[in-house]
């Protein structure tokens, strides 16, 4: 499709312009063809009047468990062990394969609605997530979670061989929009010999690894006891970081850990809303950045943080870390936007980096047309002194009116294009209520 | 108007029911007449099909500077002193009386859209805010800010006598929906002799006091040096707390301070987003509650925190304080809802308390019909395991579809009833750009 967005104000994140007022943006064959003056040769098939909108690069969500959206609000205001043992694991013990598909479809709907075009997912039955991503027209980095203690102990019980088959089937599918990775749960759940097998397979398949790392001081203490190394050093020793890695959380890290992460080019996925809601403390974003560690932003799964709102992730990241370091000038809004649009995309393997020469997360000719248009006419956007500040600190998901993934519209004038929202809501809620069993049946009565 | 909301699910905050599924709510003469079964005698003039909605008590915003919405996004990512001296005070030096009216109209529009029906405002030219509140049909608690060092030094330069005249004109106006208070800025800006005059006037007029208290350890140290008392003890000594008081912030407080605040029934207005964005630290909500201090929630002004989104205040309050105290079970969502709907209303003088026998912030026969209807059909509300959790941790302002203040609709099916949003946006943006002067003229070009 050849699309022309006329007279739109843009935040290009191109390192040159804070704001481009009233430019035209031409999109063709999934790429941005022009920003600014569009050649008269370009004959658009569709035109959007951009005067009421702000264009900016779309967001990528660097760590989530999409299907756990089925557990949104199911385990509220509980101590962590009761949250996990009495609620989350009980619900997941009732999880069926097809639930993962509908949970992922629900998550895709919500993510598109807040400007996310790609996400890194870590869960079970990942071919069901891949189906959902393909239907949604999004990009994704998919890792099948494994504990490495025998498939019979795992939800969606798959052997490492099964997940290798999944990767062979789906890695690079949908014109490269789906990427796959190995997904060992974490160094505290997975035995070292399993992690060694994961490293071997990653090398054989040429894919990355996505896992949870160093979520608490207790995990660090246990790792030191068991392996005489911190979780980060343990993973480096096993060779995990010799492959492109998304390390979610890294809340409890030493300076030596940070040096390793920086040296190995590991992407830390930072999901602050979960840390707060589950009272896990806070990962040191300032130390990550000072040490040269690559940082991507994510939502985590809605079972722990209740939604997939990337605008809120940007906002909370700025607010929390300004206050943590005691400097209101720290973590400026353009940094936050770059983390969510550029670094998160790179964490997933999309954009500049190994195997790609294309810029990503930027509005510039040649870049993939992953962009969103936000309505700037709400009273909460008035006055428009600083549009980037409005995005980060005042905007609402409903302001996202158009979302394009490689030029394909996923949201058009506020309506989902690729997904049937009504059916998804129905299937997802029906399955979610089934999973949590009898006590929740009565909730059905409350349904609108 | 006699209004019937049919088959709506309600969070009544009545201390008895977490949730009332599929009830009818009858509203007449500004009050809730029935919740549950409505007598066939009740002949409604209008009916809302409530099946897709959640009804809950409306929110009150216990501390803001409404007209400072004109400075939203005007002073981003700066150290505090540059934020204040180079930006906020420069903009305010260009403030004209009529700007306050349009800034307040803008703020009212945004507040209604996120379910707020009443707010405590602290600013200048407060008769202009009163005009806006009257037009909006909201409730308000209005305090004219004074520094007490001579009217010629003040924006909107009014003497104490002028503000007394304002209070005589507006206190109790609009059928009691507008209440007034004295508004000395703070113990660190106002000389003790001025605060004594304020106390005298409050007694004479029978009104309360609204001021800023103990925002930093530096203020506490200065107060100890100048008055040999903490700011809280100093205000108590001067008799300020012998009148109903809203004390905004109280970030730096001792246990003795908390005992005073609890004993005197002072309402602390807690506005955590501002504390984070300006890196001010965090007020100890857990200690307030443990000491029996009354707590209300607020947004503060958008010059410092960028919006007036009460749903976000609820969310941030829960997230921040769960993590601060290290307990995910702390600050449960029903507590947060009660603070925003009931305690904040009481802080403003609406509802149970001196001079009133009516319950407030509750869906129960006899209560004022201050309530909102939220659309629960968004994908971000699915599944509906826990509607209160969805409100606090996943909802968006756009989900607020109806807002009633004493039975009068301020928002109806997502549209503002009492305010002309287009004109307000135009006037507010024009004035905001004028205030900040030449460098911002170019921004006009970016306007949609």
Interface residues (C-beta under 8 A of the other chain):
Chain A: X9 X19 X21 X22 X51 X52 X53 X69 X70 X71 X72 X73 X74 X76 X77 X78 X79 X80 X83 X106 X109 X110 X113 X273 X275 X276 X277 X278 X279 X280 X281 X282 X302 X305 X306 X307 X308 X309 X312 X315 X316 X318 X319 X320 X322 X323 X325 X326 X327 X328 X329 X330 X331 X332 X333 X376 X377 X379 X380 X382 X383 X384 X385 X386 X387 X389 X390 X393 X394 X396 X397 X398 X421 X424 X425 X428 X429 X432 X433 X436 X440 X442 X443 X445 X446 X447 X448
Chain B: X9 X19 X21 X22 X51 X52 X53 X69 X70 X71 X72 X73 X74 X76 X77 X78 X79 X80 X83 X106 X109 X110 X113 X273 X275 X276 X277 X278 X279 X280 X281 X282 X302 X305 X306 X307 X308 X309 X312 X315 X316 X318 X319 X320 X322 X323 X325 X326 X327 X328 X329 X330 X331 X332 X333 X376 X377 X379 X380 X382 X383 X384 X385 X386 X387 X389 X390 X393 X394 X396 X397 X398 X421 X424 X425 X428 X429 X432 X433 X436 X440 X443 X445 X446 X447 X448
